[in-house]
Amino acid sequence: SSSPPRRDFISVTLSPEEAVGAGGYNNSKAWRRRSCWRKWKQLSRLQRSVILFLFAFLAVCGVISYASMGEPWKSLTNKSLDDQRTEPEIPGLKLANPVVLPAPQKADANLGDYPELSPQKLPKLLHARRGPSNLQIKPPRRDVRLKTQHDTGRVVEEPVQADKEEKTEKSVISWRGAVIEPDQSTEPPSNKIKEPEKPSSVEAEDQKEPVPINERQLAVIEAFRHAWKGYKDFAWGHDELKPLSKSYSEWFGLGLTLIDALDTMWILGLKEEFEEARKWVAIDLVFDKNVDVNLFESTIRILGGLLSTYHLSGDSLFLEKAKDIGNRLMPAFKTPSKIPYSDVNIGRGTAHPPRWTSDSTVAEVTSIQLEFRELSRLTGDEKFQKAVDEVMKHVHTLSGKNDGLVPMFINTNSGQFTHLGVYTLGARADSYYEYLLKQWIQGGKKENELLEDYMRAIEGVKKHLLQRSQPKKLTFVGELAHGHFSAKMDHLVCFLPGTLALGAHNGLSADHMKLAEALIETCYQMYAQVETGLSPEIVHFNLHAQKGQKDVEIKPADRHNLLRPETVESLFYMYRFTGDKKYQDWGWEILQNFNKYTRVPTGGYTSINNVQNPSNPEPRDKMESFFLGETLKYMFLLFSDDIDLINLDKYVFNTEAHPLPIWVPA
Ligand code: DMJ
């Protein structure tokens, strides 16, 4: 135990003599060096090793921490340099000036009538990508800059927010390049984007530089939003808005206006509205209801609307709903003649004709084909197409036509035309002619019987129904009743110039285009010659010149306007195919008159009773679903200079303005 205690610590003792020395406190360098060295020598080997190890360890730590602090330090120093920099370092390279948006412009004088109308109020749209040029959604391009034309005609570039695009890539559903959040409550996200079961024949195109939305298109968007506001506030989920009584009316109880408007919102770029409506479709649109629906109306508005929205958005929800309603409409075809009944109970699966007759309307049974054929193509289930093709084949063989013109009724038992001898291109026959051409186009121009019937019918129109009015010599389409010509023309007939132009564009006779040009002038005059600048439901043309008389005569029972689309529809085709700006100008006049006489301040537009009384057009308190489904959509397309905004070589519009793909596009 006399051995010294083991030291596992270092003790350095400085004696007072050593510290101060003989000469007292000596702080000379030589003395300190000598003294340290002596101390070091006095240490045991273990003590020295420990000290050396500690020094080495500290040195290594120092090197590591220097390396990791280097980068932030560097950037910190650079940043502070940048912050201080006022002049570019490279001579001649100037830093960009901050973006200066143009000062708010005064709206067009015409726009000034409507206080809500101002591009500044539509900020979200400035970021909306322009119209779908393809059928399938694609992830947005990272570097896309959107151009917005202000009323100066100046184009302002607005950078798309990078974080927005980042989000898009992660999202389940894409809004033409923007985002729609997945609706968790309906189906798993993985089911949301699905290629059509039978992929569409239309190839996805490379996204082109977007065409700017112009002032007139903005006015259409504003009108749509105003109409939608009324619908949302007072009629959400119901068939039609009653904008004056701030309520709604039901026809089928299936949210008709909402469904009809879906693809319009898509085309106009109204992302939020679309998203909200989609949620309603996902959660609240239920077809399992004990309700009678009209086969034709529910096909063109609901089935057609769902199919086109499916194509534009790629969202399988709409295809699922389309299949559901398509299946529920099929009982209509269970008739002795296979000519469908007019009405179907979609909950019970039963069908029947109207109470007073066993006839169906010819236009109705022959204007459901585009939709059912497309449904077969998408589902691979041929029953839909078979049912409607059979109707067309049967009608093709029927007697009772007059040079291709068909009567207005057909019997569901016998399959024969009834009420023979009356021919019109208006109510009850109109879309028969339209669908002959459009089915031929949809199917890739191969179904010759359809083309034959169409060509024959147009010859029939020329031979029996065309006349010229006085004093302006307007070419119009009248009616024939048991050999007697009547100078009566429904506004509905104004689909014809557009259809004729579409046929000519698809290679049919150039004469058709000539006739289209003459007829669209007439349809425009049906607006221009009336006090409110809005067309009545029916006009009678003067065949004999009389002093002080216009071409257009209106009977008291016919002077209502239901916000119908046909003239605007034809203006759209005419502008697309000719590029003549007068068609846009005519459409612009019509839009302004709708705004002047049919707009309800609290939201929505209304049909009116008297187009001849500008001081009291007598609002009817109803906004038809086709105002959003057709009229405003065609307006928007008419004012666009982008032929890829529903390219007419790739899409064919159904009679409710819902675009469906052409199977073999031009
Ligand atoms: C719409 O339902 C369709 O355009 C139909 O073909 C005719 N009637 C209305 C619009 O006027």
Residues whose N, C-alpha, C, O or C-beta is under 5 A from the ligand:
A	BS01	DMJ	S431 R564 P565 F626 T655 E656
